Amino acid sequence: MKKYDIKTTDAESLKKWYYLMTLGRALDEKAPAYLLQSLGWSYHAPYAGHDGIQLAMGQVFTRGEDFLFPYYRDMLTVLSAGMTVEELILNGISKATDPGSGGRHMSNHFAKPEWHIENISSATGTHDLHAAGVARAMVYYGHKGVVITSHGESAASEGFVYEAVNGASLERLPVIFVWQDNGYGISVPKKDQTAARKVADNFSGFKNLKIIHCNGKDVFDSMNAMAEAREYALLNRNPVIVQANCVRIGSHSNSDKHTLYRDEGELAYVKEADPLMKFRRMLLRYKRLTEEELKEIEERARKELTAANRKALAAPDPDPKTIFDYVLPEPYEPEKYKDGVHPEAGGEKKFLVNAINDTLKAEFRHNPDTFIWGQDVANKDKGGVFNVTKGMQQEFGESRVFSAPIAEDYIVGTANGMSRFDPKIRVVIEGAEFADYFWPAVEQYVECTHEYWRSNGKFVPNVTLRLASGGYIGGGLYHSQNIEGALATLPGARIVCPSFADDAAGLLRTSIRSRGFTLFLEPKALYNSVEAASVVPEDFEVPFGKARVRREGSDLSVITYGNTTHFCLDVAARLEKEGGWNVEVIDIRSLIPLDKETIYESVKKTGKALVVHEDKVFAGFGGEIAAGIGSDLFRYLDAPVQRVGSTFTPVGFHPVLERAILPDTDKIYEAAKKLLEF
């Protein structure tokens, strides 16, 4: 491997590096002026003191082979990787032509997705999981390249960073984790973050992991460290941590005042340790460049910055009319079953669990670039807690069907990452063994929901997230809760919940074939339910946002989904038998997008509406449906909209408690009868 030092590095490289460092520093120092002039850049995290490692990361990054996940302080990194100073300013002042997000994302989040300089969120360190996912795809497809992911040393305190390193080590993935150690997490000193003076040493026991320490202030030590890391990751297909010792010359950001927690002695030290000035002195001391050459480079950088500033200021601002663009991509449109309904026909009924299993296998045969992983999904003859994935690994192999660590963040985050490698990839994940256990992965759920919008349409994770949801199994806490009401508040995810086997198959097929992120809720009490079993036509498809009228009626509209659909059908039959009432039951199937048209047409006809779901009434998804009916159809209503659901408590374990908490036929019957008699 080539070694870099001041004496042997060629003059052209030295000139290039000094130019990039000078240009980057000039912009780093200018950035706060945009805010003072009310031009933007309201968030700026200066990189001064990280110059060596950031220059090296950008120089080692190989366009067309590597993926780069820079964090908010990586201004010089992306400049060194090839982005222009104009592009950086466009991001800083949030212009419509910002290549990373079109002004949608926070300033100092530099990206160029077409080069695989990836758009990351503000939750620092979360992108380590995405990096591991991309690297998994590199290994599977035999791609020559590495993934470089970068953040400060304090982010290594986050659990998802541990999950990423653990997973990359377990799977032997070519990821380079660069931790830029400047001694602080905003104002929190390193001693309050970790017992180890060098946080990377906390990971020293990991198998298959190489750790490299370098002086991130020194250009040559950083270049050697990054070159060694890339060569090692490529040749050995193993992850590397590069811990770069840096200094933070300024405050954490323009909203931080570091003089409140740093004394004068420390501030004098970090200023004296300035990597740019050190590099300049070295070039002169070893007579590699002259004072005149350095001044010429500095003048050229100044002129480029001036020209870039002029162009960027003239660029257009984002158009407020575009705020609804790129929330969700256009889905796969079913061709044969446009309404998601098939004619009643004879044939063998399938249980819901078998319908899902058969559909997964059919879609894996249909698209060889489909993958599934999760907890317990592939262990000999077992296929998950409920055997939904039974037999899949045997047919499709361990590279496409495999069990993940018990780390929900890792499961979801690597799905986001793997789908970045190629848009043809479709990922299905079992996000947790039960929906109630999904909460540790919610921050990665959030990442998935706003990737498409945040990147201005340049990336969307093609992921179907399966979760076994709901109660009626005597499971209690962490085995019987419903979570869709909480997750429905986040734009950018489709949410579906089938009540019958045919809809489970059709919605799953559409989810997998569609671009974008879908939460696929499976009412686990219905997996082997006779009531939920149905005939499932071959290649059955159900479109998103299309409800299904399960029973027609004229006296009352009952809007429901999931487990309670069957209770509502029983109640409708009982009311007809007892009082001759004609109750219409609508199974919405798709929460987001919601088929308001079918719901509204029904309520206009009946004049009365009852919204029923298993989740809590308070803050449950039914409140959104009820509010829509109340706002849009008030003049058609003959009675107030009513709701039935769970009590505002957790679901208890003892059957007596579960029955008291969850809705059932008696509770629905009483509410429906009162409405009918209103």
C-alpha positions in Angstrom: 0.0 0.0 0.0 1.3 3.5 -0.9 2.4 5.5 2.1 1.8 9.3 2.2 4.3 11.7 3.7 5.4 15.3 3.2 8.7 14.3 1.5 7.4 11.8 -1.2 3.9 12.9 -2.0 3.9 14.5 -5.4 3.6 18.3 -5.7 0.3 18.2 -7.6 -1.4 16.3 -4.9 -0.1 18.7 -2.3 -1.4 21.6 -4.3 -4.8 20.0 -4.7 -5.0 19.2 -1.0 -4.0 22.6 0.1 -6.5 24.2 -2.3 -9.4 22.0 -1.0 -8.4 22.7 2.6 -8.2 26.5 1.9 -11.4 26.6 0.0 -13.3 24.5 2.6 -12.0 26.6 5.4 -13.0 29.8 3.7 -16.5 28.6 3.3 -16.5 27.2 6.8 -15.7 30.7 8.1 -18.1 32.4 5.7 -21.2 30.3 6.5 -22.3 32.2 9.7 -22.4 35.4 7.6 -25.3 34.1 5.6 -27.4 33.9 8.8 -26.3 37.4 9.8 -27.5 38.7 6.5 -30.8 36.7 6.8 -29.9 34.6 3.8 -30.2 31.2 5.5 -27.7 28.7 6.8 -29.4 28.9 10.2 -27.6 25.7 11.3 -23.8 25.5 10.7 -21.5 23.1 12.5 -17.9 24.2 11.7 -15.4 21.5 10.8 -12.2 23.5 11.6 -9.9 21.1 13.5 -11.1 18.0 11.6 -9.3 19.0 8.4 -6.9 16.0 8.0 -9.4 13.2 8.4 -12.1 14.9 6.3 -9.7 15.6 3.4 -8.6 12.0 3.6 -12.2 10.6 3.6 -13.1 12.5 0.4 -9.8 11.6 -1.3 -10.2 7.9 -0.6 -13.9 7.8 -1.6 -14.1 6.3 -5.0 -17.0 7.5 -7.1 -18.8 4.7 -8.8 -17.7 2.1 -6.3 -18.2 3.5 -2.8 -21.1 4.9 -0.8 -20.4 7.8 1.5 -22.6 8.8 4.5 -21.3 12.1 5.7 -22.6 13.8 8.9 -23.4 17.5 9.5 -19.8 18.5 10.2 -18.4 16.9 7.0 -18.2 20.0 4.8 -14.6 19.3 3.8 -15.3 15.6 3.3 -17.8 16.2 0.6 -15.8 19.0 -1.0 -12.8 16.6 -1.1 -15.1 13.9 -2.6 -15.9 16.2 -5.5 -18.9 18.3 -4.7 -18.5 21.9 -5.6 -18.5 24.8 -3.2 -21.5 26.2 -5.1 -23.4 23.0 -4.3 -22.5 23.3 -0.6 -23.7 26.9 -0.5 -27.0 25.8 -2.2 -27.5 23.4 0.6 -26.5 25.9 3.3 -29.0 28.6 2.1 -31.6 26.0 1.2 -32.1 26.6 -2.4 -34.4 24.6 -4.7 -31.3 23.4 -6.7 -29.6 22.0 -3.6 -28.6 18.6 -4.9 -29.2 16.8 -1.6 -32.7 17.9 -0.7 -33.9 20.9 -2.7 -34.0 23.0 0.4 -36.2 20.5 2.3 -33.5 19.3 4.8 -31.6 21.2 7.4 -28.5 23.2 6.3 -25.1 21.5 6.7 -26.6 18.2 5.5 -24.6 17.8 2.3 -25.5 15.1 -0.2 -25.4 14.2 -3.9 -27.3 10.9 -4.1 -26.5 10.3 -7.8 -22.8 10.0 -6.7 -23.9 7.9 -3.7 -23.0 10.7 -1.3 -26.1 9.9 0.7 -28.7 12.2 2.2 -28.7 11.5 6.0 -31.0 12.7 8.8 -30.1 15.0 11.7 -30.2 12.1 14.2 -26.4 11.6 14.2 -25.2 8.0 13.9 -28.4 6.5 12.6 -26.8 6.3 9.1 -24.4 3.6 10.4 -27.2 1.2 10.1 -27.9 2.3 6.5 -24.2 1.9 5.7 -24.3 -1.7 6.9 -27.4 -2.4 4.7 -25.6 -1.0 1.6 -22.6 -3.1 2.4 -24.8 -6.2 2.7 -26.0 -5.5 -0.9 -22.4 -5.0 -2.1 -21.5 -8.4 -0.8 -24.6 -10.2 -2.2 -24.1 -8.7 -5.7 -20.3 -9.0 -5.7 -19.8 -5.3 -6.0 -16.3 -3.9 -5.5 -16.5 -1.0 -3.1 -16.8 0.1 0.5 -19.2 2.1 2.5 -17.8 5.0 4.5 -19.9 6.4 7.3 -18.9 9.3 9.5 -19.8 11.0 12.7 -18.4 12.3 16.0 -17.1 10.0 18.8 -20.1 10.9 21.1 -22.6 9.3 18.7 -20.9 6.0 19.4 -22.8 6.1 22.7 -26.0 5.5 20.8 -27.3 2.0 20.8 -27.9 1.9 17.1 -24.2 2.6 16.5 -23.4 -0.5 18.5 -26.0 -2.5 16.5 -24.4 -1.4 13.3 -20.9 -2.3 14.3 -22.1 -5.6 15.8 -24.0 -6.5 12.6 -21.2 -5.5 10.3 -18.8 -7.6 12.3 -21.2 -10.5 12.3 -21.9 -10.4 8.6 -18.4 -9.3 7.6 -19.4 -6.2 5.8 -17.0 -3.7 4.1 -18.0 -0.7 6.2 -15.5 2.0 7.3 -16.8 3.7 10.5 -15.0 7.0 10.8 -15.4 8.5 14.3 -14.1 12.1 14.4 -13.1 12.6 18.0 -13.0 16.3 19.0 -13.5 15.6 22.7 -17.1 16.9 22.9 -20.7 16.0 22.3 -21.9 19.6 22.0 -20.9 20.6 25.5 -20.6 17.2 27.1 -16.9 16.2 27.4 -15.8 12.8 26.3 -15.1 11.7 29.9 -18.9 11.8 30.5 -19.6 9.7 27.4 -17.4 6.7 27.8 -15.0 5.1 30.3 -12.5 4.5 27.5 -10.4 7.5 26.5 -10.7 6.3 22.9 -14.3 5.2 22.3 -13.3 2.8 19.6 -11.4 0.7 22.2 -14.8 -0.2 23.6 -15.2 -2.3 20.5 -11.8 -4.0 20.6 -13.3 -7.4 21.4 -15.4 -7.6 18.3 -14.4 -10.4 15.9 -13.7 -9.5 12.2 -13.3 -5.8 13.2 -10.1 -3.8 12.6 -9.6 -0.6 14.6 -7.2 2.1 13.4 -6.3 5.2 15.4 -5.0 8.2 13.6 -4.2 11.9 14.1 -7.2 13.5 12.4 -5.5 16.8 12.4 -2.6 15.5 10.3 -3.2 15.1 6.5 -0.7 12.4 6.0 -1.6 10.2 9.0 -5.2 10.5 8.0 -4.5 9.7 4.4 -2.6 6.6 5.4 -5.3 5.5 7.9 -8.1 5.9 5.3 -6.1 4.2 2.5 -5.3 1.3 4.9 -8.9 1.0 6.0 -10.3 0.9 2.4 -7.7 -1.7 1.3 -8.4 -3.8 4.4 -12.2 -3.7 4.0 -11.9 -4.6 0.3 -9.4 -7.4 0.6 -10.8 -9.0 3.8 -14.5 -8.0 3.5 -14.5 -6.9 7.1 -15.5 -3.7 8.8 -13.0 -1.1 10.1 -13.3 1.7 12.7 -11.1 4.7 12.1 -10.9 6.8 15.2 -9.4 10.2 14.2 -8.2 12.4 17.0 -9.3 15.9 16.2 -9.9 19.3 17.9 -12.9 21.5 17.6 -11.6 25.0 17.2 -15.0 26.7 17.3 -18.3 26.1 19.0 -20.4 23.0 18.2 -22.6 25.1 16.0 -23.8 28.6 15.5 -26.4 28.0 18.3 -23.7 27.0 20.8 -21.4 29.2 22.8 -18.4 27.2 23.7 -16.9 29.9 26.0 -19.5 28.8 28.6 -17.8 25.4 29.1 -14.2 25.8 27.7 -11.5 27.8 29.4 -9.0 30.2 27.8 -6.2 27.7 28.0 -8.1 25.1 26.1 -9.3 27.6 23.5 -5.7 28.7 22.9 -4.5 25.1 22.6 -7.1 24.1 19.9 -6.4 27.3 17.9 -2.7 26.5 18.0 -3.4 23.0 16.8 -5.2 24.2 13.6 -4.5 21.5 11.0 -4.7 24.0 8.1 -1.9 26.2 9.5 0.1 23.1 10.4 -0.1 21.8 6.9 0.9 25.2 5.5 3.9 25.4 7.7 5.0 21.9 6.7 4.8 22.7 3.0 7.1 25.6 3.6 9.4 23.9 6.0 10.1 20.9 3.7 10.2 23.3 0.7 7.5 21.4 -1.1 5.7 24.7 -2.1 6.8 28.3 -1.9 5.1 31.2 -0.2 4.1 32.6 -3.6 2.6 29.2 -4.7 0.6 29.1 -1.5 -0.7 32.6 -1.9 -1.7 31.9 -5.5 -3.7 28.9 -4.3 -5.3 31.0 -1.6 -6.3 33.7 -4.1 -7.7 31.1 -6.5 -9.8 29.6 -3.7 -11.0 33.1 -2.7 -12.1 33.8 -6.3 -13.9 30.4 -6.6 -15.8 31.1 -3.4 -16.8 34.5 -4.6 -18.1 33.2 -7.9 -19.9 30.3 -6.3 -21.5 32.6 -3.8 -22.8 34.9 -6.6 -24.3 31.9 -8.5 -25.9 30.3 -5.4 -27.5 33.5 -4.3 -29.2 33.8 -7.7 -30.6 30.3 -7.5 -34.4 29.9 -6.9 -36.0 29.2 -3.6 -38.1 26.2 -3.1 -41.7 26.5 -4.4 -44.2 26.2 -1.5 -46.6 24.5 -3.9 -44.3 21.5 -4.0 -44.7 20.5 -0.3 -46.9 17.6 -1.2 -44.5 16.2 -3.8 -42.6 13.1 -2.8 -44.5 12.2 0.3 -45.3 8.8 -1.2 -44.3 7.4 -4.6 -46.9 6.1 -7.0 -47.7 2.5 -6.0 -48.0 -0.6 -8.1 -51.3 -0.7 -9.8 -53.1 -4.0 -9.9 -54.2 -4.9 -13.4 -56.6 -7.8 -13.0 -58.2 -6.9 -9.7 -58.5 -3.2 -9.9 -60.9 -2.9 -6.9 -59.2 -5.7 -4.9 -62.3 -7.8 -5.1 -62.7 -11.2 -6.8 -65.9 -13.0 -7.7 -67.1 -15.6 -5.3 -66.0 -18.9 -6.5 -65.5 -22.4 -5.2 -62.2 -23.7 -4.1 -60.2 -24.5 -1.0 -60.1 -21.8 1.6 -56.7 -20.8 3.0 -55.9 -19.6 6.5 -54.5 -16.1 6.7 -51.1 -17.3 7.8 -50.9 -19.7 4.8 -52.0 -16.9 2.4 -49.2 -14.7 3.6 -46.6 -17.6 3.4 -47.8 -18.5 -0.2 -47.6 -14.9 -1.3 -44.2 -14.3 0.0 -42.9 -17.4 -1.8 -44.7 -16.4 -5.0 -43.2 -12.9 -4.9 -39.7 -14.2 -4.2 -40.0 -16.3 -7.3 -41.4 -13.4 -9.2 -38.5 -11.0 -8.3 -35.1 -12.6 -7.5 -34.0 -9.3 -6.0 -36.4 -9.7 -3.0 -35.1 -10.4 0.5 -36.5 -11.0 3.9 -35.0 -10.9 7.4 -36.1 -10.5 11.0 -36.1 -12.3 14.3 -36.6 -16.0 14.1 -37.6 -15.9 10.5 -35.2 -18.7 9.4 -34.2 -21.3 11.9 -34.3 -24.9 10.4 -38.0 -25.7 10.0 -39.2 -22.8 12.1 -40.3 -19.6 10.3 -40.9 -17.0 12.8 -43.0 -17.1 16.0 -46.1 -17.9 14.0 -44.4 -19.8 11.2 -45.3 -17.2 8.6 -42.0 -17.6 6.8 -41.8 -21.4 7.1 -40.0 -23.1 4.3 -38.6 -19.9 2.7 -35.0 -20.3 3.6 -35.0 -23.8 2.3 -36.3 -22.7 -1.1 -34.6 -19.3 -1.5 -31.3 -19.7 0.4 -29.6 -18.1 3.4 -28.5 -15.0 1.4 -32.1 -14.0 0.8 -33.9 -15.3 3.9 -32.1 -15.1 7.2 -32.6 -14.3 10.9 -31.3 -11.0 12.2 -29.9 -10.2 15.6 -32.4 -9.2 18.3 -32.0 -5.6 17.3 -35.0 -4.0 15.9 -33.2 -0.8 14.8 -30.7 -3.0 12.9 -33.5 -4.9 11.1 -35.2 -1.7 9.9 -32.1 0.4 9.3 -30.3 -2.2 7.2 -33.5 -2.5 5.1 -33.3 1.2 4.4 -29.6 0.9 3.5 -29.9 -2.2 1.3 -32.6 -0.7 -0.8 -30.2 2.2 -1.6 -27.9 0.0 -3.5 -30.3 -0.6 -6.4 -34.0 0.4 -6.9 -34.8 -3.1 -8.2 -34.3 -4.5 -4.7 -37.4 -5.2 -2.6 -37.0 -5.8 1.1 -39.5 -7.5 3.4 -38.7 -7.4 7.1 -40.3 -8.8 10.2 -39.6 -5.7 12.3 -40.2 -7.5 15.6 -41.6 -10.7 16.8 -44.7 -8.9 18.0 -45.7 -5.3 17.1 -45.4 -4.3 20.7 -41.6 -5.0 20.6 -41.2 -2.6 17.6 -40.7 0.6 19.7 -36.8 0.4 19.7 -36.9 0.7 15.9 -39.2 3.7 15.8 -36.4 6.1 15.0 -35.6 4.0 11.9 -39.3 3.9 11.1 -39.1 7.7 11.1 -36.1 7.6 8.9 -37.9 5.5 6.4 -41.0 7.7 6.3 -39.2 10.9 5.4 -36.4 9.7 3.2 -38.4 10.2 -0.1 -39.6 13.7 0.9 -36.3 14.7 2.5 -34.2 13.7 -0.5 -36.6 15.6 -2.9 -37.6 12.4 -4.5 -34.1 11.0 -5.1 -34.4 8.0 -2.8 -37.2 6.0 -1.3 -36.7 2.8 0.7 -38.6 0.0 -1.0 -39.4 -1.8 2.2 -42.4 -3.8 3.4 -42.4 -3.9 7.2 -44.5 -6.8 8.6 -45.7 -6.8 12.2 -47.9 -9.3 14.0 -50.4 -7.0 15.7 -53.2 -6.9 18.1 -54.7 -9.0 20.9 -57.3 -11.7 21.6 -54.5 -14.2 22.3 -54.1 -13.7 26.0 -50.7 -12.1 25.5 -50.8 -9.1 27.7 -48.1 -6.4 27.6 -45.7 -6.6 24.6 -47.8 -9.3 23.0 -51.3 -7.8 22.5 -51.0 -4.0 21.9 -51.9 -2.1 18.8 -49.5 0.6 17.4 -51.0 1.9 14.2 -52.6 4.9 15.8 -49.2 6.2 16.9 -47.4 5.4 13.7 -50.2 6.8 11.4 -49.2 10.3 12.5 -45.9 10.1 10.5 -46.3 11.0 6.8 -44.4 8.9 4.3 -45.6 5.3 5.1 -48.5 3.3 3.8 -50.3 1.4 6.5 -52.5 -1.6 5.7 -54.3 -4.2 7.9 -56.2 -7.1 6.3 -59.1 -8.9 7.9 -59.3 -11.9 5.6 -56.8 -14.2 3.9 -57.4 -13.0 0.4 -56.9 -9.4 1.3 -53.7 -10.4 3.2 -52.4 -12.0 0.0 -53.4 -9.1 -2.2 -52.2 -6.3 -0.1 -48.9 -8.1 0.5 -48.3 -8.6 -3.2 -49.1 -4.9 -3.9 -46.8 -3.8 -1.0 -43.8 -5.8 -2.2 -44.2 -4.7 -5.9 -44.7 -1.0 -5.0 -42.0 1.6 -4.6 -41.9 3.0 -1.1 -42.3 2.1 2.5 -45.3 0.1 3.7 -46.3 -1.0 7.2 -48.1 -4.3 6.8 -50.0 -5.2 10.0 -51.1 -8.8 10.5 -53.8 -9.4 13.1 -52.2 -12.4 14.7 -55.4 -13.7 16.2 -56.6 -14.2 12.7 -53.6 -16.2 11.4 -55.4 -19.6 11.9 -59.0 -18.2 12.3 -61.7 -20.1 10.4 -63.6 -16.8 10.1 -60.7 -15.1 8.3 -60.0 -18.0 6.0 -61.0 -17.5 2.4 -60.4 -18.6 -1.2 -57.4 -16.8 -2.5 -57.1 -16.5 -6.3 -53.7 -17.0 -7.9 -51.8 -13.7 -8.2 -54.6 -11.8 -6.3 -53.9 -8.1 -5.9 -55.5 -5.4 -3.7 -54.8 -1.8 -4.5 -53.9 0.7 -1.7 -56.6 3.0 -0.6 -59.5 0.9 -1.6 -62.0 -0.2 1.1 -64.1 -3.3 0.7 -67.8 -3.3 1.5 -68.2 -6.6 3.4 -71.9 -6.2 3.9 -74.3 -3.8 2.3 -76.9 -1.9 4.3 -79.0 1.3 4.5 -79.5 2.0 8.2 -76.0 2.3 9.7 -72.4 2.5 8.4 -69.9 0.6 10.4 -66.3 1.4 9.5 -63.7 -1.1 10.7 -60.5 -3.1 10.0 -58.5 -6.0 11.4 -59.8 -8.2 14.1 -63.0 -6.2 14.7 -64.2 -6.6 11.2 -65.4 -10.1 12.1 -67.1 -8.8 15.3 -68.9 -6.1 13.2 -70.1 -8.7 10.7 -71.5 -10.8 13.5 -73.2 -7.7 15.1 -74.7 -6.8 11.7 -76.2 -10.2 11.3 -77.5 -10.1 14.9 -79.2 -6.7 14.4 -80.8 -7.8 11.2 -82.1 -11.0 12.9 -83.4 -9.2 16.0 -84.7 -5.9 14.7 -84.6 -6.1 10.9 -81.9 -3.4 10.8 -79.8 -3.3 7.7 -76.2 -2.5 8.7 -73.4 -1.8 6.2 -69.9 -3.0 7.2 -66.9 -1.4 5.5 -63.5 -3.0 5.9 -61.1 -0.2 5.1 -58.1 -2.6 4.7 -55.9 0.4 4.0 -55.5 3.1 6.6 -53.0 5.2 4.6 -54.1 6.0 2.0 -57.6 5.9 3.2 -60.6 5.3 0.9 -62.7 8.3 2.0 -64.9 8.0 -1.1 -66.3 4.6 -0.2 -66.8 5.6 3.5 -68.5 8.9 2.6 -70.8 7.3 0.0 -71.9 4.8 2.7 -72.5 7.5 5.3 -74.4 9.7 2.9 -76.7 6.7 2.3 -77.2 5.7 5.9 -76.9 9.0 7.8 -75.3 7.2 10.7 -71.7 6.1 11.3 -70.0 3.9 13.9 -66.2 3.6 13.8 -64.8 0.4 15.3 -61.2 -0.8 15.8 -59.2 -2.7 18.3 -56.9 0.1 19.3 -57.7 2.6 22.0 -60.5 5.0 21.3 -58.5 7.9 22.7 -56.0 9.0 20.0 -56.8 5.9 18.0 -56.9 6.0 14.2 -60.7 5.9 14.3 -60.7 9.5 15.6 -59.3 10.6 12.2 -62.1 8.8 10.4 -64.8 10.2 12.7 -63.4 13.7 12.4 -63.5 13.5 8.6 -67.1 12.3 8.6 -68.0 15.1 11.1 -66.3 17.8 9.1 -67.2 16.8 5.6 -70.6 15.1 6.0 -72.2 17.0 8.9 -75.3 17.8 6.8 -75.9 14.1 6.0 -75.8 12.9 9.6 -78.8 11.9 11.6 -76.8 11.1 14.7 -73.4 11.9 16.2 -70.6 9.7 14.9 -69.7 7.1 17.5 -66.6 5.1 18.2 -65.8 1.7 19.8 -62.3 0.5 20.7 -60.1 -0.4 23.6 -60.0 1.4 26.9 -57.2 3.9 27.5 -55.1 1.3 29.3 -52.5 -1.2 28.3 -53.9 -4.7 27.4 -53.8 -6.9 30.5 -52.6 -10.5 30.6 -55.4 -12.3 32.5 -58.4 -13.1 30.3 -60.7 -11.2 32.6 -58.7 -8.1 32.1 -58.3 -8.6 28.4 -62.0 -8.9 27.9 -62.6 -5.8 29.9 -60.2 -3.8 27.8 -60.6 -4.9 24.2 -63.8 -4.4 22.1 -66.0 -7.4 21.5 -69.4 -8.1 19.9 -71.4 -7.1 22.9 -69.7 -3.7 23.1 -70.1 -3.1 19.4 -73.7 -4.3 19.5 -74.7 -1.9 22.3 -73.1 1.1 20.5 -74.7 0.1 17.1 -78.1 -0.4 18.6 -78.1 3.0 20.3 -77.1 4.7 17.1 -79.9 2.9 15.2 -82.4 4.0 17.8 -81.2 7.5 18.0 
